[in-house]
C-alpha cells in the first residue's frame, strides 16, 4: 500500500469512528485535502465529500451513487442536535 492510500484509509477510518461531530468534520476535511487537494477546502464540506465519494467509490448506477454519497456525507457531517431530536 502506498503512502497516499494509507493516508486516505486513515482519514476515512477517523471519520467513520469519530466520537463527536467536531471530530468527524475534522477527519472529513483532512480526507478532502488528501483526496482533492487544498483547493477543495474552499468549497462547502458537503460538496467536497460528495466529490471524494465519486472518486473513491464510483458506481455506474445513479441511484446507488446517490446513496453512497449520502452515506459518505452523513459520516463527515453529523446532524445537529435539533435534527437528532426530530429523528428520535
The 8 nearest C-alpha neighbors of each residue, nearest first, counted from 0:
[[1, 4, 5, 2, 3, 6, 8, 7],
 [0, 2, 4, 3, 5, 6, 7, 8],
 [1, 3, 5, 4, 6, 0, 7, 8],
 [2, 4, 6, 5, 1, 7, 33, 0],
 [5, 3, 7, 6, 1, 2, 8, 0],
 [4, 6, 2, 8, 3, 7, 9, 1],
 [7, 5, 3, 9, 4, 8, 10, 2],
 [8, 6, 4, 10, 5, 9, 11, 3],
 [7, 9, 11, 5, 6, 10, 12, 4],
 [8, 10, 6, 12, 7, 11, 5, 13],
 [11, 9, 13, 7, 30, 12, 8, 26],
 [10, 12, 14, 8, 13, 9, 7, 15],
 [13, 11, 15, 9, 14, 10, 16, 8],
 [12, 14, 10, 16, 11, 15, 17, 26],
 [15, 13, 23, 26, 11, 17, 12, 16],
 [14, 16, 12, 13, 17, 74, 11, 23],
 [15, 17, 13, 14, 12, 18, 23, 11],
 [18, 16, 23, 14, 22, 19, 13, 15],
 [17, 19, 16, 22, 20, 23, 21, 14],
 [20, 18, 22, 21, 17, 23, 77, 24],
 [19, 21, 23, 77, 22, 24, 76, 18],
 [20, 22, 24, 19, 23, 25, 17, 18],
 [23, 21, 25, 19, 17, 20, 24, 26],
 [22, 24, 14, 20, 17, 75, 26, 21],
 [25, 23, 27, 21, 75, 26, 22, 76],
 [24, 26, 22, 28, 27, 23, 21, 29],
 [25, 27, 14, 29, 23, 24, 28, 10],
 [28, 26, 24, 30, 75, 25, 29, 14],
 [29, 27, 31, 25, 30, 26, 24, 32],
 [30, 28, 32, 26, 27, 31, 33, 25],
 [29, 31, 27, 33, 10, 32, 28, 26],
 [32, 30, 28, 34, 29, 35, 33, 27],
 [31, 33, 36, 29, 37, 30, 35, 34],
 [32, 34, 30, 31, 36, 35, 29, 7],
 [35, 33, 31, 32, 36, 30, 51, 7],
 [36, 34, 31, 32, 39, 33, 51, 37],
 [37, 35, 32, 38, 33, 39, 34, 31],
 [36, 38, 32, 39, 40, 35, 41, 33],
 [39, 37, 40, 36, 41, 35, 42, 32],
 [40, 38, 41, 37, 42, 35, 36, 47],
 [39, 41, 38, 42, 37, 32, 28, 31],
 [42, 40, 39, 38, 43, 37, 44, 47],
 [41, 43, 40, 39, 44, 47, 46, 38],
 [44, 42, 45, 46, 47, 41, 40, 39],
 [45, 43, 47, 46, 48, 42, 28, 40],
 [44, 46, 48, 43, 47, 72, 49, 76],
 [47, 45, 49, 48, 44, 43, 50, 42],
 [48, 46, 44, 50, 49, 45, 39, 51],
 [47, 49, 51, 45, 50, 46, 72, 44],
 [48, 50, 46, 52, 68, 47, 51, 53],
 [49, 51, 53, 47, 52, 48, 46, 54],
 [52, 50, 48, 54, 49, 53, 55, 47],
 [51, 53, 55, 49, 56, 54, 50, 68],
 [54, 52, 57, 50, 51, 56, 55, 49],
 [55, 53, 51, 52, 56, 57, 50, 34],
 [54, 56, 52, 53, 51, 57, 34, 50],
 [57, 55, 52, 53, 54, 58, 67, 64],
 [58, 56, 53, 54, 55, 64, 52, 59],
 [59, 57, 64, 60, 63, 56, 61, 53],
 [58, 60, 61, 57, 64, 63, 62, 56],
 [59, 61, 63, 58, 62, 64, 65, 57],
 [62, 60, 64, 63, 65, 59, 58, 66],
 [63, 61, 65, 64, 60, 66, 67, 58],
 [62, 64, 66, 60, 65, 61, 67, 58],
 [65, 63, 61, 67, 58, 66, 62, 60],
 [64, 66, 62, 68, 63, 67, 61, 69],
 [65, 67, 63, 69, 64, 68, 70, 62],
 [68, 66, 64, 70, 65, 69, 71, 63],
 [67, 69, 71, 65, 49, 66, 70, 52],
 [70, 68, 66, 72, 71, 67, 73, 65],
 [71, 69, 73, 67, 68, 72, 66, 74],
 [70, 72, 68, 74, 73, 69, 67, 52],
 [73, 71, 69, 75, 74, 70, 48, 76],
 [72, 74, 70, 76, 71, 75, 77, 69],
 [75, 73, 71, 72, 76, 15, 14, 70],
 [76, 74, 27, 23, 72, 24, 73, 14],
 [77, 75, 73, 74, 72, 24, 78, 23],
 [76, 78, 20, 73, 75, 79, 74, 23],
 [79, 77, 82, 76, 83, 80, 73, 81],
 [78, 80, 82, 81, 77, 83, 20, 76],
 [79, 81, 83, 82, 84, 78, 85, 77],
 [80, 82, 84, 83, 79, 85, 78, 86],
 [81, 83, 85, 84, 80, 79, 78, 86],
 [84, 82, 80, 86, 81, 85, 87, 78],
 [85, 83, 81, 87, 86, 82, 80, 79],
 [86, 84, 82, 83, 87, 81, 80, 79],
 [85, 87, 83, 84, 82, 81, 80, 78],
 [86, 84, 85, 83, 82, 81, 80, 78]]
